[in-house]
Every structure is written in C-alpha cells, then in structure tokens.
C-alpha cells in the first residue's frame, strides 16, 4: 500500500568533486560525520520523511557525483527538480568558479524558473575568519549574479548549520 504525502519533493545536491556533498547529506540524515567517503559515481539517492505544519513531506535527496554530465549519462538525473543545493568548498575558490562554469545552467535545465537554489559553502571549520569573510563576500555576489535564493556557510564535521540549511529550504518549499 502506497503512503500518501502532502508533498513529495525531488531535491538535488550538486557541486564539484570533493566539496563535501555526501558528508553534508550524511550529517543531515544520520547525525554523524564520516571522515573518509568514496567519490560518488553517478548519484546516490536518499529519502527522508518529515512533518511540518501537520503536513507529511517526502524528500528524495539526490547526491550527485562531482561531474553532472556523467551523472546524466548514468540516467540517474532526471529533471525537473523542486529545489537544489549547490555546494562548494570554502577553502577552495576554484570550486565556486566551477559552479559557475559547469553546474548552474545544468541544474536549472528542465526545472521551473522559480526553483529555489541555495548556495552552500562547506568546510567552514578549516578556514580562518579572514578567509571565511572573503569567501562569504564572493558567495553573496554569486547568489545575486545567478539569482539564487540564499547562501549558507556550513561544517558537516562540526554539524554547523547543516540542519538549519535544509530546514530553511523545507520552509521555503512549504
């Protein structure tokens, strides 16, 4: 017997290889940090069910490998998505640039123009305050330039703002 949900969302988590997509989702789902993860080939799929405002919500969370084109070739990526998190490594400026070059248009392709996309900086535990401030400024400019919903800095290792980031997205979607 199929369960009934008030909402059934397809949420994609994308970004360059090594930025912490799998760790971000693992922290949210299992409430723990896994130090050594293997690179995701194609995509991994996770389902979370939660309640918000007396509504039953099913979230299908798609953890994409670092190469979106390869994930599409593996036929695991099928837009449209209801929402997206685009992750980059706060200690590596190039990962933010790679989002601009490789990810934005591909994530948006086939999805509604109004789809909320949140930019997520990961690994804030390994950058100093000056690096963090500089990357936050760049990230805010990136959000504005690409018409994204928000920017969040997180640490999956410490559990900083991971739940809050996903909760904020859920609240946007509800």
C-alpha positions in Angstrom: 0.0 0.0 0.0 1.5 3.3 -1.1 1.8 6.1 1.5 0.2 9.4 1.0 2.2 12.6 1.3 1.2 16.2 1.3 4.4 17.0 -0.5 6.9 14.8 -2.5 9.9 16.8 -3.4 12.9 16.0 -5.5 15.9 17.9 -4.2 19.3 17.8 -5.8 22.6 18.3 -4.1 25.3 19.1 -6.6 28.8 20.6 -6.9 32.3 19.8 -7.9 34.1 16.7 -6.7 35.4 16.7 -3.2 33.4 19.6 -1.8 31.5 17.5 0.8 28.1 16.7 -0.8 28.0 13.2 0.6 29.2 14.4 4.1 26.6 17.2 4.1 23.8 14.7 3.4 25.2 12.0 5.8 25.4 14.6 8.6 21.7 15.6 8.0 20.3 12.1 7.6 22.4 10.1 10.2 23.5 13.0 12.5 27.2 12.0 12.3 30.3 12.9 10.3 32.1 10.4 8.2 35.7 11.3 7.6 36.5 9.1 4.6 33.9 8.8 1.9 34.4 7.4 -1.5 33.7 9.6 -4.5 30.1 9.3 -5.7 29.8 7.8 -9.1 26.7 8.9 -10.9 24.4 9.6 -7.9 23.2 8.3 -4.6 19.6 8.5 -3.6 18.2 9.1 -0.1 14.7 9.5 1.1 13.7 11.5 4.2 10.1 11.8 5.6 9.3 14.6 8.0 6.3 16.6 9.2 6.0 20.3 9.0 2.8 22.2 9.9 0.8 19.0 10.1 1.9 18.1 6.6 3.7 14.9 5.7 6.7 15.6 3.5 8.8 13.1 1.5 12.1 14.4 0.3 14.0 12.5 -2.3 17.6 13.8 -1.9 19.8 13.2 -4.9 23.5 13.3 -4.1 25.2 13.9 -7.5 28.7 12.8 -8.3 31.1 15.7 -9.0 30.5 15.5 -12.7 26.9 16.3 -13.6 27.3 15.3 -17.2 28.4 11.8 -16.1 25.5 11.6 -13.7 23.1 12.4 -16.5 24.8 9.7 -18.7 24.2 7.2 -15.9 20.5 8.1 -16.3 20.1 8.8 -12.6 19.5 12.5 -13.0 16.0 13.3 -14.3 14.8 16.9 -14.0 12.7 18.6 -13.1 13.8 19.2 -9.5 11.8 21.0 -6.9 14.9 22.5 -5.2 18.7 22.4 -5.3 21.7 22.9 -3.1 24.9 23.8 -4.9 27.9 23.1 -2.7 31.4 24.5 -2.9 34.5 24.2 -0.6 35.1 27.5 1.4 38.8 26.7 1.4 39.0 26.4 -2.4 37.9 29.4 -4.5 38.1 27.3 -7.7 35.1 25.1 -6.6 32.9 28.2 -6.6 34.1 29.1 -10.1 33.4 25.5 -11.2 29.7 26.0 -10.1 29.5 29.0 -12.5 31.1 27.1 -15.4 29.6 23.6 -15.0 26.6 23.5 -12.7 24.2 26.4 -12.8 22.7 26.0 -16.2 22.6 22.2 -16.0 20.8 22.2 -12.7 18.2 24.7 -14.0 17.7 22.9 -17.3 14.3 21.3 -17.3 13.3 22.7 -13.9 10.9 25.5 -13.2 12.4 29.0 -13.4 11.2 29.6 -9.8 13.0 26.6 -8.4 14.8 27.6 -5.2 18.6 27.1 -5.3 20.7 27.6 -2.2 24.4 28.1 -2.4 26.2 26.1 0.4 29.8 26.7 1.4 31.2 23.7 3.1 34.2 23.0 5.4 34.0 26.3 7.3 35.8 24.5 10.1 39.1 24.6 8.1 39.1 28.3 7.1 40.1 31.2 9.3 37.9 34.2 9.9 39.5 36.3 7.1 39.2 33.5 4.5 35.6 33.0 5.6 34.7 36.7 5.3 36.3 36.8 1.8 34.5 33.7 0.6 31.2 34.9 2.1 31.5 38.1 0.1 32.2 36.2 -3.1 29.4 33.8 -2.4 26.9 36.6 -1.8 27.9 38.2 -5.1 27.5 34.7 -6.8 24.0 34.4 -5.3 23.0 37.8 -6.6 24.5 37.3 -10.1 22.9 33.9 -10.6 19.5 34.8 -8.9 19.8 32.1 -6.2 17.7 32.1 -3.0 20.4 32.3 -0.4 24.0 31.4 0.8 24.8 29.3 3.8 28.2 28.5 5.3 28.3 25.0 6.9 30.6 22.5 8.5 29.5 18.8 8.2 32.4 17.8 10.5 31.1 20.0 13.4 27.4 19.9 12.4 27.3 23.7 12.0 24.2 24.9 10.0 23.6 21.7 8.1 20.2 21.0 9.6 19.3 24.7 9.5 20.2 24.9 5.8 17.9 22.0 4.9 15.2 23.2 7.3 15.3 26.6 5.7 14.8 25.0 2.3 11.8 22.9 3.5 10.3 26.1 4.9 10.7 27.9 1.6 9.1 25.0 -0.2 6.1 24.7 2.2 
